[in-house]
Amino acid sequence: MGLRRRRRLYSLPISPLVLFGAVLIVLCSSFVNGNSNSTQIPITPINHDLYHTRGALLEEIESLVHRHPSKLSMETFSTQNKGYHAETTVVTYCRNKKDCDDRSKLKILLSFGQHGRELITTELALRILSILSEEEFLSSAYPLNLNNTLDRLVIKVVPMENVNGRKLVEAGDLCERRNGRGVDLNRNWSVDWGKKEKDYDPYEENPGSAPFSEPETQIMRKICASFEPHVWVNVHSGMEALFMPYDHKNTTPEGLPSQRMRLMLEKLNRFQLNDRCLVGSGGGSVGYLAHGTATDYMYDIARVPMSFTFEIYGDSTASSRDCFKMFNPTDITTFNRVLNDWSAAFFTLFSLGGVQMKELHPNATGSGFEKWVSIDDYLNGYLMERKSRYGKKMEVLELGMQEIRTYFRLFLLSSVLLMFMFCSRISKSGRQIVSAMSL
């Protein structure tokens, strides 16, 4: 979900006398210390000895792809809206490129850096790609046999979804989580979009002018629609957690698939993360509901069978103003521990994901796990796809207004009535002709 900064959750009525006393204490304290700035909370800067700049990180990933063209490929998607431009880099891993289109392979989509201030997530993306290319390896503390697993996977990695927001962070706004024009990308998806809870933060949770109003979100939706993943993970920081749907309500989906998803997360937590993580629905675990999130869309609309949000680090002792420290490790020991532990967790997920899909869909190998979207979903602005006789995906016109949905239903009703009247007239004409011929 991308944890919000902690805010005061309550307020109490204060009498003028108490308020005067509090002001007097503050003034006396300032006089004694001789410096009114002595109580200011220090702000931790970005540690450039540990963290790449956005440009350096993307350049390193590009170099990695060029060194391993048999396994890795890279694409850059760009779009704009009302003069606002965004680019997204996507790296695809397939161990044998000749088999990348094999529909029996498990397809995994990973997104990092959706919130600009969460730098540690983009470093994890680089580490995972380095391990996939075999330039780095999992720690000996995590003995995983990956050869057979990796042969059966196609993985798409978005190493930095919110490049424009990251620019603002590197320019000094260390608490910025939104994109380059002030929209929270993890509130800009269409499931329960725009709903505001009592503790809604208009600064941090601006959902945009409409679902998918932001170029970054539009790009991610198109990637998902064309790739049709079986596993989705949205990677954040702010705490340590393994979340499954839902974010917009405090329950998890019903049924056996949801139970298996939870069991898989509990295994990851126990064996790779030392039971440090919260496990469950985002809305039921984090302390607030989030509407318009990517993971809820992936599960409910894109029909991704295993949809997760991972929160990989958080410093609960940090001030809400000290955002770099709150969302990112600041020392090399913790930095390496986070990357090692979560790399192992992801590769364990890759292994468990294939087993999970076989259990959930024993007869679905090669079928592509076709996804169906209702007409209500379609008319609410969700992307609906159909296939031509050659199997090529085609995007259908997206509609998103209540009035259009109503007009469409009226059109269908009127069409049926007109067809009925037409058929009735033909039937009457036919009877008249038959009667005339019989005379």
Salt bridges, closest charged atoms under 4 A:
GLU60 OE1 - HIS52 NE2 2.86
GLU75 OE2 - LYS156 NZ 3.98
GLU118 OE2 - HIS115 ND1 3.24
GLU118 OE1 - HIS236 ND1 2.96
GLU123 OE1 - HIS52 ND1 2.97
GLU134 OE2 - LYS71 NZ 2.64
GLU135 OE2 - ARG67 NE 2.70
GLU135 OE2 - HIS68 NE2 2.73
GLU136 OE1 - ARG127 NE 3.05
ASP151 OD1 - ARG95 NH1 3.50
GLU170 OE1 - ARG54 NH1 2.80
GLU170 OE2 - ARG166 NE 2.90
GLU176 OE2 - ARG178 NE 2.82
ASP184 OD1 - HIS115 NE2 2.81
ASP184 OD2 - ARG177 NH2 2.48
ASP184 OD2 - ARG187 NH1 3.93
ASP192 OD2 - HIS291 ND1 2.62
GLU197 OE2 - HIS291 NE2 2.63
ASP199 OD2 - ARG4 NH2 2.91
ASP201 OD2 - ARG7 NH1 3.52
GLU204 OE2 - ARG5 NE 2.77
GLU204 OE2 - ARG117 NH1 2.89
GLU205 OE1 - ARG4 NH1 2.53
GLU205 OE2 - ARG187 NE 3.18
GLU214 OE1 - ARG181 NE 2.72
GLU228 OE1 - ARG103 NH2 3.73
GLU240 OE2 - ARG276 NE 3.05
GLU240 OE2 - ARG337 NH1 3.51
GLU266 OE2 - ARG262 NE 3.24
ASP296 OD2 - HIS248 ND1 2.67
ASP341 OD2 - ARG276 NH2 3.09
GLU359 OE1 - ARG260 NH1 2.75
GLU370 OE2 - LYS387 NZ 3.21
ASP376 OD1 - ARG409 NH2 2.28
ASP377 OD2 - ARG303 NH2 3.96
GLU398 OE1 - ARG221 NH2 2.88
